[in-house]
């Protein structure tokens, strides 16, 4: 556990130091995010975003101008898969997979009118814990011996809505581009294999610590019309 905490702290500090080199004309902001994940694993024969997890961590944001910025984050990110039991016998059909990652996303953002922010990028995650249960019985698996890969590479699409000053609501979708595992299935009649990929929807609150944006003001229709009338 100490090694996992040390890794998280090192990557957290790295995300800030990445932007702390002196670059003329650039503004650097700090932020922290807290939210939940709804996740599934494509290729595990279990369907639906039924696995809940935590998404939390700090980030650093570098603004190039009013509209464009780039951010780097360090997240504790829980992914996985879940299926409820379908019976009460030993072959209940219950399945639960929890994959805990320390993840470093890097995104480019475009901000529109101080309200909406659209982002895209990629991330690398390091697997620090794995728990897998089939029919309520734990399946032996570790971060060292597998069967899940220790690295998770994702592409990310991100949309943020500014609620008030530095407080934003964030919706994010991430999908693995390199399989996290190739699993062999056997139902006594057939044997087949499938590659597995993390698929995650995140809902978060983000607070930008040193944000200087003005409060979001809802304009009236009359005000908008006046702006269009030439003097």
Residue, then its C-alpha position, 0 to 999 in steps of 0.5 A: x500500500x505504501x508503494x501505491x501511495x508513493x506512486x500516486x504522490x510522485x505522479x501528482x507532483x509530476x503533473x504540476x512540475x510539468x507546467x512549472x518551467x518558466x514559459x513567457x506569456x503562459x498562465x498556469x492554473x491548479x485544479x482538483x476533480x472529484x466524481x464517479x465512474x460508470x464503467x464496463x469492460x468490452x469483451x467480458x460477456x457482461x454488458x452495461x455500465x453497472x460498475x461504480x468507481x471513484x475518479x479523483x485527483x489534482x491537475x495543472x492547466x496551462x492557458x495559451x489564450x482566451x480559448x485554448x489550453x492544455x491540462x495534465x492530471x493525476x487521478x485515482x481511477x476505478x474501473x471494471x465490470x459488474x453483473x448481478x446474480x441471476x440465481x441463488x445457487x453456486x452458479x449464480x452468474x454474479x460477476x464483479x471486476x474492480x481495476x484500480x489505476x493511477x492515471x495521467x490524462x493529457x488533454x487539449x481544451x477549447x473554451x467557448x464564451x467562458x461557459x463550455x469547454x471541450x477537450x480531447x486527449x489520451x491517458x496512461x494508467x498504471x494498474x495498482x490493484x485488481x479484484x475479480x469475482x465469479x459466482x461470488x468466488x474470488x479469482x486469483x489475480x495480481x498486478x504482477x502475474x496478471x492476467x490484466x496488463x499493468x498499463x492502460x492506454x485510453x483516448x478521452x473526450x471531455x465536456x465541461x460546463x462552468x457553474x460558478x467562477x472556478x467550479x465546473x461540471x465535467x462529463x467525460x468518456x474514455x476508451x482503451x485503445x490497447x487491450x487490457x487482457x485477452x480472455x478465453x471462455x469455455x462453456x463446455x461446448x465451445x471455447x472462444x477468446x475475446x480481447x477486453x477494453x475498458x469503457x468509462x463514463x465519468x461525471x465530476x466536479x472540478x474546482x479551478x483554484x486560481x481561476x479569475x473568470x467572472x461569474x457566469x451571467x445569463x443574458x436576457x433576450x433583450x440584451x442580446x438583441x441590443x448587441x446586434x443593433x448598430x449605433 
